[in-house]
């Protein structure tokens, strides 16, 4: 009898969790009556930190989701022979009833967790998209400036709504990561970049619009081929 009880308890727990997941995903209105209690107190910085953690762990977005954890024995809701017999009689009806009871007690926390995981998942997707975009840009920039490592190159970049132009050693633009340091630059320009990128500490490849030397365009984010510097860059 003991083996049957444990097996039934495990099966019932798994199925209740499936119903909880179903209600979270397909019938979220069951949680709306909880009002502001379902809104998590979490900052964007916390979400970004968790997303960065999952990114470094090479996790896929699909694996980042809240999984309900129904537990017998919590709040004196123990699995007993009576529950076992009721499960044999009621089956799925008991599963749904237990899931709804759990929502009444812990629905607010469940929905908060769902929102948090959803935010982390979206942030991770954004990181992956940005990272992939940056690596492609970095490869194109490296190819464009190879052979001009010892020269000062004019770099035009955009941060926010403003466009800036600085002279940067070609050597700085060979970094495969797509982040470029400010070393070897004139004092004023180095201070400018240090001020603009106080948090990041480096210039990112996706911000660069054009790289040129004299009249030769080496890299243009909007064009594939290099060529003579036109009036639009004057």
N, C-alpha and C positions, 0 to 999 in steps of 0.2 A: 504493500500500500504506500509505503514511504517513497519508493521510486516513482510511482505514478503521481504522487502529490508534487514532487519536485519537478517532474516533467511538465505537468499541467501548469504549475506556477510559472515556469520559464516560458511556456507557450503563451500563456495569458499575458504575461508582462510584455513580451515581444509584440503581441497583437494590439495591446493597449497603446504602446508607443507608436505603432503604425497609424492608429486612429488619431492620436495626438498630432502626428505629422500631417495627416490628411486635413484635420481641422485648421492647423496653422496655415497650410498652403492653399487649401481649396475653400475653406469657410472661415476666413479671418473675422467675419462679422460677429462670430461668437465671442470675440475678445474686445470688441469696440466699446461695450458697455463699461469697461474698466477705465475709460477716459484717459486722463493724463498719466495714469499709472503705467501704461504700456510704453511710454516714451523714455528711452534710456538716457541717463546722465553720462554722456561720453563725448569727449572733444574730438575734433578732426585730427589733432596731433596724436591722440591715442589710437585712432583708427589707422593712421598712416604708419605708426610704429608696429602695430600688429600685422599690417599688410606687408611691411618690409621684412618682418620676421618670416612670414610664410613664403615670401619671394626668395629669401636666402635659403629656405628649406626646400625650394623647388616644388612647392605644393601647387596642385591644379585648383582652379577656382571652384570646380564642381565638388571638391572634397571639403570646402569650407562652408559648412552649413550647420545650423543648430539641430541637434538630435535630442528629442525628448528623453527623459530618464525616469520613467514611472517606477516607483519602488513600493513593494509591499512591506509593511512594518513601519512605514513612516506615518506619524500621527495615529498610532494604534490601529492602523489598517492592515492587520496581519492576514496572511494567507492561511486558511484553515480548512478542515475537512468540509465544513459547511459551504465555504466558498467553492471548493472543488466540486461538490455535488451540485451547487447552483450553476457552475460553469458547464457541467455535463448537461444540465437541463436547459439553460438559457443561451449558451454559446456566445454568438456575436452580440447579442443584446446586452449581455453582461460586460463585454469588452467596451462597448460604446458608453454604457452607464458609468463604468469606472473612469473612462477618459474624460467624460463631462464633469465628474466629481473632482478630478484632478485639476481641470481648468478652473473650476470655481475657487480652488485653494491657491493654485500656483500659476494661473493663466497670465497674470501681469508680468511675472518674471520670465515666463516662457516667451511671450511676445517681445519683451525687451531683448532677450537673447537673439531672437530671430532677426530683429532689426540690426543689432550690432554685427552679427555674422554677415548679413546682407551688405552692410556698409563696407566691411573689410573685404568682402568678395569683389565689390565694385572697385575699390581702391587698388586691389591687387591686379585686376584687369587693366586698370589705367597705368600702373607701374610697368606692367609687361609691355603694353603698347608703346609707352614712352621710351622704355629701355631699348626695344627693338628698333624704334625709329631713330634713336640716338646712335646706335651702333652702325646703322646704315649711313647716317650722315658722317660719322667719324671715319668710316672707310673711304667715303668719297673725298673728304677733306684731306686725309692722309695721302691719297693718291694724287690729289691736285698739287700739294705743296712739296712732295718728294723731289729732291734735287735742289730745293731752295731753303734747306734747313738753316744755313748760316746767314740768311737775309732777313731784313725787317720787312714784314708784309703788312699791308693795310687791311684791317679786319673791320667790316661793318656788321653790327649786330643789333638786334632789337630786344629790349627788355621792357615788358609792359607795352605802353603805347609810344615809347620813345626809341629813336634810332641813334646809335652812337658809333663812332669810328675811332679806332686806336691803331697804333703800330705795334705789332707783336712778332717776336722772333719765330721764324718758321719751325724751329725745333720744338717750340711749345705746342704746335698743332699736329704732332705726330702721335699723340696719345690714343691708343686703341679704345680706351674707355669712353671717349667723347667728352671728357672734362679737361679743360685746358688751364694750366697755371699762369700766373701773372709775372713769373720771374723773367729777368733780363730786359724789362721794359723801362722806359723813361720814368723818372720819379713821379711826375704829375699824372701820367696815364695809369701807372700802377696803383697810385692812391685812389684814382677815380674808380677803377675796377674793384678795388678792395672795399670801397664804400658801396658801390652798386650791388656787389655780391657778398655782403657782410655775412649772410647766413650760409650761402652755398660754398663760398671760398674759391670757386673756380667758374670759368665760363663754359656753358654747355653747348655742344655741337648744334643742337636744334635751334639755338638763338642766332647763329651766324647766318647772315644774308649773303654777303659776298666777301671774297678774299682776292686782293689784286696787288700788283706791284707795277708802278708806273702806269703804262697804258694797257697792261695785259691782265685780263681777268683770269684768275686761276680757278676760282670756285664761285659758282652762282647757284644759290639754293633753288632758284626758279628756272634754271636752264641746265642742260646736260653738258653742253660744250663750252669750252673756254674760248675767249676771243678778245677783240679790242674793246677797250672800255668806252661805252657809249655815253651819249649826253644824259641818259637817265641816271647815271651815277655821278654826275658832276655836282 
